[in-house]
């Protein structure tokens, strides 16, 4: 799991680049939403968030047949980053540790823990999956 956007530090640009990457592999549509005033992040944090979002997006493309993937960053006192899709939805028995023999969800959870982020994976009512990270602002923002 390596970032492909070397030298790009702001999260909105990383998410835009990720959307472009995800839509080259599928017919799905990808949307980036930024709420609040974007704040400066440590480059390594921004990179790790991109890697987690990439894994969640690829899961939506490869396993859920999603038509729409939404990458959302919410800049408030805390930083919230969400990846949602309208696909088949994650199986309940995969939420904690993922598919047997696969390390996507486990890897996302471990990366989030090293960042000090709360990490949630949920099956969305009506279909789809939501992956949500919440980082305390005092550990997320540089300014």
URLIN-V11776 format. One record per residue. N is the residue number from 0. PHI is phi in degrees with one decimal (NA if undefined). Layout:
N;PHI
N;PHI
This chain:
0;NA
1;-118.5
2;-75.6
3;-104.7
4;-113.1
5;-61.0
6;85.3
7;-105.2
8;-111.2
9;-77.3
10;-65.6
11;-61.7
12;-66.0
13;-61.4
14;-68.5
15;-60.3
16;-62.6
17;-64.2
18;-58.1
19;-61.0
20;-64.7
21;-64.6
22;-80.1
23;-76.8
24;-94.7
25;-157.5
26;-88.5
27;-64.7
28;-100.8
29;-124.1
30;-128.2
31;-106.7
32;-125.9
33;-116.0
34;-114.9
35;82.9
36;-84.9
37;-60.3
38;-114.0
39;-73.7
40;-116.8
41;-60.3
42;-55.7
43;-69.7
44;-66.0
45;-57.9
46;-65.2
47;-64.2
48;-62.4
49;-62.9
50;-63.8
51;-64.0
52;-62.6
53;-62.3
54;-61.9
55;-63.1
56;-65.2
57;-65.0
58;-60.0
59;-62.8
60;-72.1
61;-81.7
62;-113.3
63;-113.0
64;52.4
65;-67.3
66;-98.0
67;-132.4
68;-117.3
69;-117.8
70;-107.2
71;-130.9
72;-120.0
73;-118.1
74;-97.9
75;-127.5
76;-58.3
77;-106.8
78;-107.0
79;-117.1
80;-125.2
81;-128.4
82;-124.8
83;-124.8
84;-144.3
85;-108.9
86;-79.1
87;-66.6
88;88.8
89;-72.2
90;-67.4
91;-55.6
92;-75.4
93;-101.2
94;-59.3
95;-79.2
96;-125.3
97;79.6
98;-72.7
99;-55.9
100;83.1
101;-118.2
102;-122.0
103;-60.8
104;-68.2
105;-59.6
106;-65.6
107;-62.2
108;-63.0
109;-66.5
110;-62.4
111;-60.6
112;-62.8
113;-67.1
114;-84.9
115;79.0
116;-97.0
117;-78.0
118;-129.7
119;-134.5
120;-124.6
121;-136.8
122;-81.8
123;-85.8
124;-59.2
125;87.6
126;118.3
127;101.4
128;-131.5
129;-125.6
130;-112.9
131;-134.6
132;-117.3
133;-126.4
134;-113.8
135;-59.9
136;-56.9
137;-67.3
138;-105.1
139;-96.4
140;-94.3
141;-82.5
142;-99.0
